[in-house]
Amino acid sequence: MNALRPWRVELVGEPVRRASSYLRGFSTAQIRITPFRPLGLVESSDR
């Protein structure tokens, strides 16, 4: 069973890493675009 572990970590970890980096970029883009964005985030990101 231990032989499967690195393979499963690789299989799950890579898409998760990509998705998290994509979501991070997407959420920062959303903060600027979204009309109903939290005011605190807008003020802190604009300054």
MDAnalysis code that builds the backbone (N, CA, C; Angstrom):
import MDAnalysis as mda
import numpy as np

u = mda.Universe.empty(141, n_residues=47, atom_resindex=np.repeat(np.arange(47), 3), trajectory=True)
u.add_TopologyAttr("name", ["N", "CA", "C"] * 47)
u.add_TopologyAttr("resid", np.arange(1, 48))
u.add_TopologyAttr("resname", ["MET", "ASN", "ALA", "LEU", "ARG", "PRO", "TRP", "ARG", "VAL", "GLU", "LEU", "VAL", "GLY", "GLU", "PRO", "VAL", "ARG", "ARG", "ALA", "SER", "SER", "TYR", "LEU", "ARG", "GLY", "PHE", "SER", "THR", "ALA", "GLN", "ILE", "ARG", "ILE", "THR", "PRO", "PHE", "ARG", "PRO", "LEU", "GLY", "LEU", "VAL", "GLU", "SER", "SER", "ASP", "ARG"])
u.atoms.positions = np.array([
    [0.830, -1.210, 0.000],
    [0.000, 0.000, 0.000],
    [0.865, 1.262, 0.000],
    [2.054, 1.183, 0.618],
    [2.917, 2.363, 0.651],
    [3.382, 2.779, -0.744],
    [3.484, 1.800, -1.663],
    [3.941, 2.121, -3.011],
    [2.928, 3.023, -3.721],
    [1.652, 2.912, -3.362],
    [0.628, 3.722, -4.011],
    [0.651, 5.166, -3.527],
    [1.154, 5.370, -2.330],
    [1.029, 6.693, -1.713],
    [1.675, 7.832, -2.531],
    [2.948, 7.713, -2.961],
    [3.537, 8.816, -3.731],
    [2.774, 9.077, -5.031],
    [2.307, 8.004, -5.657],
    [1.586, 8.170, -6.918],
    [0.290, 8.937, -6.690],
    [-0.415, 8.594, -5.629],
    [-1.692, 9.264, -5.359],
    [-1.448, 10.717, -4.952],
    [-0.394, 10.956, -4.193],
    [-0.071, 12.327, -3.810],
    [0.254, 13.149, -5.054],
    [1.010, 12.543, -5.982],
    [1.343, 13.239, -7.221],
    [0.092, 13.498, -8.042],
    [-0.768, 12.504, -8.126],
    [-1.978, 12.620, -8.934],
    [-2.898, 13.705, -8.381],
    [-3.041, 13.743, -7.062],
    [-3.946, 14.718, -6.445],
    [-3.246, 16.064, -6.263],
    [-1.965, 16.031, -5.873],
    [-1.262, 17.261, -5.506],
    [-1.066, 18.206, -6.681],
    [-0.771, 17.674, -7.864],
    [-0.471, 18.557, -8.995],
    [-1.693, 19.377, -9.421],
    [-2.850, 18.777, -9.673],
    [-4.036, 19.575, -10.021],
    [-4.433, 20.543, -8.904],
    [-4.249, 20.110, -7.656],
    [-4.592, 20.984, -6.540],
    [-3.672, 22.208, -6.527],
    [-2.379, 21.979, -6.759],
    [-1.442, 23.108, -6.826],
    [-1.824, 24.057, -7.953],
    [-2.131, 23.484, -9.120],
    [-2.497, 24.327, -10.262],
    [-3.787, 25.076, -9.988],
    [-4.767, 24.378, -9.430],
    [-6.066, 25.014, -9.160],
    [-5.914, 26.124, -8.136],
    [-5.090, 25.895, -7.108],
    [-4.933, 26.911, -6.069],
    [-4.237, 28.145, -6.630],
    [-3.223, 27.949, -7.477],
    [-2.539, 29.108, -8.056],
    [-3.473, 29.830, -9.021],
    [-4.284, 29.069, -9.779],
    [-5.239, 29.681, -10.705],
    [-6.295, 30.457, -9.935],
    [-6.802, 29.842, -8.864],
    [-7.829, 30.514, -8.068],
    [-7.267, 31.762, -7.402],
    [-6.015, 31.705, -7.001],
    [-5.415, 32.878, -6.371],
    [-5.388, 34.046, -7.369],
    [-4.933, 33.781, -8.591],
    [-4.921, 34.824, -9.608],
    [-6.324, 35.274, -9.966],
    [-7.265, 34.316, -10.027],
    [-8.644, 34.647, -10.404],
    [-9.300, 35.505, -9.334],
    [-9.059, 35.169, -8.059],
    [-9.705, 35.916, -6.979],
    [-9.154, 37.333, -6.903],
    [-7.849, 37.510, -7.160],
    [-7.306, 38.869, -7.143],
    [-7.879, 39.666, -8.312],
    [-8.101, 39.011, -9.457],
    [-8.721, 39.694, -10.585],
    [-10.183, 40.022, -10.256],
    [-10.868, 39.085, -9.594],
    [-12.262, 39.300, -9.236],
    [-12.432, 40.500, -8.319],
    [-11.481, 40.697, -7.414],
    [-11.590, 41.802, -6.454],
    [-11.714, 43.132, -7.202],
    [-11.021, 43.264, -8.327],
    [-11.086, 44.513, -9.080],
    [-12.372, 44.598, -9.898],
    [-12.839, 43.466, -10.447],
    [-13.961, 43.487, -11.388],
    [-15.318, 43.520, -10.687],
    [-15.466, 42.684, -9.674],
    [-16.779, 42.445, -9.082],
    [-17.430, 43.731, -8.578],
    [-18.654, 44.026, -8.995],
    [-19.338, 45.239, -8.534],
    [-19.731, 45.178, -7.059],
    [-20.078, 43.974, -6.577],
    [-20.487, 43.855, -5.174],
    [-19.346, 43.305, -4.345],
    [-18.184, 43.946, -4.442],
    [-17.009, 43.499, -3.698],
    [-16.988, 44.155, -2.317],
    [-16.363, 43.505, -1.335],
    [-16.244, 44.100, -0.001],
    [-15.407, 45.384, -0.064],
    [-15.894, 46.430, 0.594],
    [-15.196, 47.718, 0.520],
    [-13.803, 47.644, 1.127],
    [-13.633, 46.880, 2.198],
    [-12.330, 46.790, 2.847],
    [-11.270, 46.253, 1.896],
    [-11.641, 45.225, 1.098],
    [-10.679, 44.644, 0.170],
    [-10.311, 45.642, -0.916],
    [-11.297, 46.404, -1.383],
    [-11.037, 47.355, -2.461],
    [-10.082, 48.428, -1.977],
    [-10.362, 48.983, -0.796],
    [-9.525, 50.070, -0.295],
    [-8.093, 49.588, -0.054],
    [-7.954, 48.405, 0.519],
    [-6.608, 47.922, 0.828],
    [-5.845, 47.574, -0.455],
    [-6.543, 47.073, -1.483],
    [-5.849, 46.683, -2.712],
    [-5.544, 47.894, -3.580],
    [-6.385, 48.924, -3.523],
    [-6.166, 50.097, -4.367],
    [-5.025, 50.968, -3.848],
    [-4.826, 50.993, -2.540],
    [-3.778, 51.861, -1.995],
    [-2.422, 51.171, -1.970],
])
